[in-house]
Amino acid sequence: MADSAKKVAQQTEERLESLAETVREKFDKVTEGTYRDRVIAGRFAKDGDHGDRGRAETERKQG
């Protein structure tokens, strides 16, 4: 029974890894990588914390 449980757990882990990769690829395709690129480039961390002003600017750009 333990071998069966290990096999099921391994298959589940492989499926979840595959799903996670698929989701990352689709997210990058939908956003064209722009969100990820901004995070990596530190767009949201520039000049310290902007507080409410930074959030308001982001909301205006989206809406």
Summary of the structure (lengths in Angstrom):
residues: 63
radius of gyration: 19.5
end to end distance: 55.0
largest distance: 58.2
contacts: 107
relative contact order: 0.06
helix: 84%
strand: 0%
